[in-house]
Amino acid sequence: MTKLRLLFPFLLCGLIAAAVAQEPPAWQSRLQQLSQQLNLTEDQKEKLKPILRNEAEQVESVRNNTSLTKQQKWAKVHDIHESFEPKVDAVLTPEQQQKLQQMKAQAKEHAHSETH
């Protein structure tokens, strides 16, 4: 029983690490969400993978940059998202682009209503 008690923290860390390892990267979650909401074709999904992966890597780099303030990070992340918007739009049909803009407007409205 004592050995089990000593091993418990290590077992717990292992379980947590395994659970985190199974969490898909942010870009994959975003691709899945866009796929469901915009009814993406397989070709569109393949074209969006490297775009979303690159965007997520850049965002992660900013978030891990300890030399930036919270406001600087927010501004840089915002700039990254805006710079990738035309790349994503280029893969979508006009109807999908319009739906994506509506989704963004709703998300912005929802975020604004939660802060006030």
C-alpha positions in Angstrom: 0.0 0.0 0.0 2.9 2.4 0.8 4.4 1.7 -2.6 1.1 2.4 -4.3 0.9 5.7 -2.4 4.3 6.7 -3.5 3.6 5.8 -7.1 0.2 7.5 -7.2 1.6 11.0 -8.2 3.6 9.5 -11.0 0.6 7.5 -12.2 -1.6 10.5 -12.1 0.9 12.6 -14.1 1.1 9.8 -16.7 -2.7 9.7 -17.0 -2.8 13.5 -17.4 0.0 13.4 -20.0 -1.9 10.7 -21.9 -5.1 12.7 -21.9 -3.3 15.8 -23.1 -1.5 13.9 -25.8 -4.9 12.8 -27.2 -6.1 16.4 -27.4 -6.0 17.3 -31.1 -3.9 20.4 -32.0 -5.8 23.7 -32.2 -5.5 23.8 -36.0 -7.1 20.4 -36.3 -10.0 21.4 -34.0 -10.5 24.5 -36.1 -10.4 22.6 -39.3 -13.0 20.2 -37.9 -15.2 23.0 -36.8 -15.0 24.8 -40.2 -15.6 21.5 -42.0 -18.8 20.9 -40.1 -20.1 24.4 -40.2 -19.2 25.2 -43.8 -19.5 21.7 -45.3 -16.0 21.7 -46.7 -15.0 19.3 -49.4 -12.1 16.9 -49.0 -10.1 19.1 -51.4 -10.8 22.2 -49.3 -9.8 20.4 -46.1 -6.5 19.4 -47.6 -5.8 22.9 -48.8 -6.7 24.4 -45.4 -4.5 22.0 -43.4 -1.2 23.8 -44.0 -2.7 27.2 -43.8 -4.3 26.5 -40.4 -1.3 24.7 -39.1 1.0 27.6 -40.0 -1.4 30.1 -38.4 -1.6 28.0 -35.2 2.3 27.8 -35.1 2.6 31.5 -35.4 0.0 32.2 -32.7 1.6 29.7 -30.4 5.0 31.4 -30.9 3.5 34.7 -29.9 1.7 33.2 -26.8 5.0 31.6 -25.7 7.0 34.9 -26.1 7.6 36.0 -22.5 9.0 39.4 -23.7 5.6 40.6 -24.8 2.9 42.2 -22.7 -0.6 40.7 -22.7 -1.8 43.6 -24.9 1.1 43.1 -27.4 0.3 39.4 -27.6 -3.3 40.1 -28.3 -2.4 42.6 -31.0 0.0 40.3 -32.7 -2.4 37.3 -32.5 -5.1 39.6 -34.0 -2.7 40.6 -36.8 -1.8 36.9 -37.5 -5.5 36.0 -37.8 -6.1 38.9 -40.1 -3.1 38.0 -42.3 -4.4 34.4 -42.7 -8.0 35.4 -43.5 -7.4 36.0 -47.2 -5.6 32.6 -47.5 -8.6 30.8 -45.9 -11.1 32.8 -48.0 -9.2 31.8 -51.2 -10.1 28.2 -50.5 -13.7 28.8 -49.8 -16.7 29.4 -52.1 -18.4 32.8 -51.9 -21.2 31.3 -50.0 -18.8 29.7 -47.5 -17.0 33.0 -47.1 -20.2 34.8 -46.3 -21.2 32.1 -43.8 -17.7 32.4 -42.2 -18.1 36.2 -41.9 -21.5 35.7 -40.2 -19.9 33.2 -37.8 -17.2 35.7 -36.9 -19.7 38.5 -36.4 -21.7 36.3 -34.1 -18.6 35.2 -32.1 -17.6 38.9 -31.8 -21.1 39.9 -30.6 -21.2 37.0 -28.1 -17.7 37.9 -26.7 -18.8 41.6 -26.5 -22.0 40.7 -24.6 -20.1 38.5 -22.1 -17.7 41.3 -21.3 -20.4 43.9 -20.6 
